[in-house]
Amino acid sequence: MYKHSLAVLAVAAAVSGCSTFESPADYLTFRNEPLVKQVDHGMTQEQVRTLGGPPSSDVRNSVTGGTCNNYVLNVDGLEQPYYVDFDVNGRVDSKGFMTCE
């Protein structure tokens, strides 16, 4: 019974990982990039630009009224889109391995 329960939990954990948009491999590859490692919820746009430089694009967020910055991370020739979303006060609201669109 114990082994059966453990097997069910392992399968559930594996399946739940497949439902997320972000790949754990992306995090492992790019985890030491300043935007990934140092940008925290509540930071200002100026602080983020100091860490990551100018974004590749800046998009208005029609849902929250804030803005969203797209970046392209590059490690050893591998490129990965990354976004930092700001609320109406210009503070980090979310970030991740996708684009703003």
N, C-alpha and C positions, 0 to 999 in steps of 0.2 A: 504494500500500500504506500509506503514511504517513497519508494522509487517511482511509482506511478505519479504521485503528487509532484515530485521534483521534476519529472519529465514534462508534465503539464505546465508548470511554472516556467520552465526553460523555453518551451514553445511559445507561450504567451509573451514572454519578454522579447523573443526574437521577432515575433509578428508585430508587436507594438513599435519596435524600432523601424519597421518598414513603412509605417504610416506617417513618419515625419518628413518634412520637406528638406531638411538639412542632413547632409551625410556626415557621419562621425569621421570619415576619412578626411573630409575637408577641414574639420577642426584640427585633427592631428597634424595635417600638413602645414596649416597656416596659423597655428595657435600662438606662435611667437611674433607674429606681425603686430605692430603697435596698435592698429585699429581693433584687432581681435583681443589682444591681451590687456590693453590699457584703457580703452573707452568703456566708461561705466554709465549706467542710468543716471540722468540728471546733469551730466556734463554739458557745457555750453558749446555752441557751434564753433566758436573761436578756439576752444580747447581741443576739439576734435580736429580742426584744420591744422593746428600746431602739430598734432601727432601724425596725421595722415596726409597732410598736404591738400591741395585743391582736389575736389572730387572730379570724376570724369563727366558727371552730369548732376544737375540739381533739379529735382522734380517737386512740384507743389502737390501736397497730399490733400485731395478733395474731401476725404473723410474726416480727418482731424483738424484741418486748417493749417497744419505745420508744413514743413518741407522735408524732403528725403534726399540724401546724397548717395549716389552710386560711386563705387570705387572698383578698381580692378587690382586684386592682390596678385603678386608675382613672386614665386619662390622656385628657384632652380628651373626656370623656364615654364613652370606650370602656372596658368592663369586661372583666377577664380573671382567671379563677381561677389561683391560684398556691399551691403547697404547700411546706412546709419540714418534712422528716422528721428526727426525732431518734432516736439509738440509746438503749440502756438507761441510759447514763451521762448523758443529756441533752445530747449533742453532735450537731451537724448531720451527718447521714448522707447526705442527698440533698435536692434541691430541683428544682422545675420548673413548667411551665405546665400543670398538671392539678390535680385535687383528690386528697386522700388516699384517697378511696373508690375 
